Amino acid sequence: MTSGLEDRFQTLHEIVRAARMNLAPGPWDYLVGGTETETTLRRNRLGIDSLAFRPRVLRDVSRIDTGTSLFKRRLRIPVMLAPIGSIESFTPGGGATAAKASAAFGVPQMLSSACNPGLEATAAAADNFRIFQLYVRGDEAWVDDHAERAIAHGYAAFCMTVDTAHYGPTVLGPYRDAGYVVGDLLHVPLPRSPWGF
Ligand SMILES: Cc1cc2nc3c(=O)[nH]c(=O)nc-3n(C[C@H](O)[C@H](O)[C@H](O)COP(=O)(O)O)c2cc1C
C-alpha cells in the first residue's frame, strides 16, 4: 500500500493516539468504552495479550502470502472492518469512507445497519467486498426491505444481529469526571462504580 501511513505510524498505539487527538470526548468515549464495569473489555484485552508471535528466523520470506478467501472472494489479510454504528461520528463520510478504505486495502467491510450515509450511498462509494450487518428489529416487512436493498446493492452476505433490548449503562462519563482517563480504564484497578458495587 502506498498511502504513506507506514511513515506516520509504526505501531497501533500511535494510530490510537492520533485518533484520540482527532476526536471530541463524546465520540472517543463511545468508540473505546464498554458498559458497566467494562469487564468484557478487560477480558478481550487479556485474550489478545495471551497470544504471542513465534519468531522464525532464517526463513525464505521472499514470497509470503498473508491473504485468504471468504465466500470465494480474496482478502489481502484475514481481517474485516467490523460494523460500527454511527460511524459518521468519527469521520464525516461515515460508512462510505470505510468502504473506500476497504477497497483500497483489500479487506471486506461489514456495514452496520445503524449508520450513515446508508447502504445505497455506501455501496456507491467504492467497489469493495461488502457484507451487511442487519439488526433484527421492526417487523418482517422492515427486515425484507433491508435485505432486498442490500442484495440489490451488491452486499455479498448478511450478518444477522440480535442485540439486547436496552442499552447498558456506560461508566465513562462518571469515571472521566472523577479524573480517570477513558481508555486507560483497562490498566487501572476500578474504583467503586457509580452504582455502589
Ligand atoms: C463504537 C462501536 C460501535 C459498534 N456498532 C456495532 C453495530 O452497529 N453493529 C454490530 O453488529 N456491532 C457493532 N459493534 C461491535 C463491533 O462490530 C465488534 O463486533 C466488537 O467491537 C468486537 O470486536 P472485537 O472482536 O474486534 O473486539 C460496535 C462496536 C463499537 C466499539
The ligand as a Tripos MOL2 file, in Angstrom:
@<TRIPOS>MOLECULE
LIG
   31    33     1     0     0
SMALL
NO_CHARGES

@<TRIPOS>ATOM
      1 C1        -18.3500    2.1400   18.6340 C.3       1 LIG1
      2 C2        -18.8310    0.7560   18.2950 C.ar      1 LIG1
      3 C3        -19.9750    0.5900   17.5380 C.ar      1 LIG1
      4 C4        -20.4230   -0.6830   17.1860 C.ar      1 LIG1
      5 N1        -21.5400   -0.8230   16.4180 N.ar      1 LIG1
      6 C5        -21.9520   -2.0570   16.0400 C.ar      1 LIG1
      7 C6        -23.0810   -2.1980   15.1760 C.ar      1 LIG1
      8 O1        -23.7170   -1.2380   14.7600 O.2       1 LIG1
      9 N2        -23.4400   -3.4620   14.8370 N.ar      1 LIG1
     10 C7        -22.7630   -4.5720   15.2800 C.ar      1 LIG1
     11 O2        -23.1470   -5.6870   14.9200 O.2       1 LIG1
     12 N3        -21.6700   -4.4530   16.0740 N.ar      1 LIG1
     13 C8        -21.2650   -3.2190   16.4520 C.ar      1 LIG1
     14 N4        -20.1580   -3.0910   17.2610 N.ar      1 LIG1
     15 C9        -19.4060   -4.3040   17.6280 C.3       1 LIG1
     16 C10       -18.1660   -4.4180   16.7530 C.3       1 LIG1
     17 O3        -18.5270   -4.5540   15.4090 O.3       1 LIG1
     18 C11       -17.3130   -5.6300   17.1580 C.3       1 LIG1
     19 O4        -18.0100   -6.8190   16.9500 O.3       1 LIG1
     20 C12       -16.9410   -5.5870   18.5980 C.3       1 LIG1
     21 O5        -16.3380   -4.3410   18.8750 O.3       1 LIG1
     22 C13       -15.9930   -6.7180   18.9840 C.3       1 LIG1
     23 O6        -14.8570   -6.6030   18.1930 O.3       1 LIG1
     24 P1        -13.5600   -7.3960   18.5300 P.3       1 LIG1
     25 O7        -13.9580   -8.8300   18.4330 O.co2     1 LIG1
     26 O8        -12.6090   -6.9860   17.4820 O.co2     1 LIG1
     27 O9        -13.1750   -6.9950   19.8970 O.co2     1 LIG1
     28 C14       -19.7010   -1.8270   17.6300 C.ar      1 LIG1
     29 C15       -18.5330   -1.6530   18.3880 C.ar      1 LIG1
     30 C16       -18.1050   -0.3880   18.7160 C.ar      1 LIG1
     31 C17       -16.8470   -0.2420   19.5370 C.3       1 LIG1
@<TRIPOS>BOND
     1     1     2 1
     2     2     3 ar
     3     2    30 ar
     4     3     4 ar
     5     4     5 ar
     6     4    28 ar
     7     5     6 ar
     8     6     7 ar
     9     6    13 1
    10     7     8 2
    11     7     9 ar
    12     9    10 ar
    13    10    11 2
    14    10    12 ar
    15    12    13 ar
    16    13    14 ar
    17    14    15 1
    18    14    28 ar
    19    15    16 1
    20    16    17 1
    21    16    18 1
    22    18    19 1
    23    18    20 1
    24    20    21 1
    25    20    22 1
    26    22    23 1
    27    23    24 1
    28    24    25 2
    29    24    26 1
    30    24    27 1
    31    28    29 ar
    32    29    30 ar
    33    30    31 1
@<TRIPOS>SUBSTRUCTURE
     1 LIG1         1 GROUP 0 **** ****
